Every structure is written in structure tokens, then in C-alpha cells.
Amino acid sequence: MRADGTFIAVEVDDAAAADAELARRLSEACPVDIFSSASSGGLEIVQQNLDECVLCRLCLDASPPGTVKVIKLYDGDAVLA
């Protein structure tokens, strides 16, 4: 699953996005509410909050390696590492 804002895109592995526990952790970790838990228990990306991303890396720290990518669209699609 991927959502693009004007400056930031977020990509989450489809299998990980279906994980209710990961959805909860990401929702709690993000200070600007980019992630929320869907009614189905999986993950939703809140489109209108994408460009509020402060590049804090908390979502990367809260998820298994490689499952979440923060992409800087303004920097040639560089991935936050």
C-alpha cells in the first residue's frame, strides 16, 4: 500500500498493512497521525496528514525492517533510512 502527498510518500508492505498489532504501533508512534487503524483491524494511511511528516523515523523504529518506507518526493524519491 502506498499513499503520496505533495512532498512525502509512505509505502507499507501489503502483508504488514493487514497486521492489526503493527497498525496499532504505527498509530501510536506517529506524532502527526499519518497512520490509523482501519475498522477491519489493518492499517490505513491518512492522506491529508502525509505532508505533515517531520522525518522523525518513529514509524521505521516501530515496524519490522523493510516494511515501512518514507519517501522524500522533493529529493528525487530518496528513501528515509
Secondary structure, DSSP 8 states (H G I E B T S, - for coil): -EEE-SSEEEEE-HHHHT-HHHHHHHHHH-TT--EEE-TTSSEEE-GGGGGG-----HHHHTS-TTSEEEEEGGGTTEE--
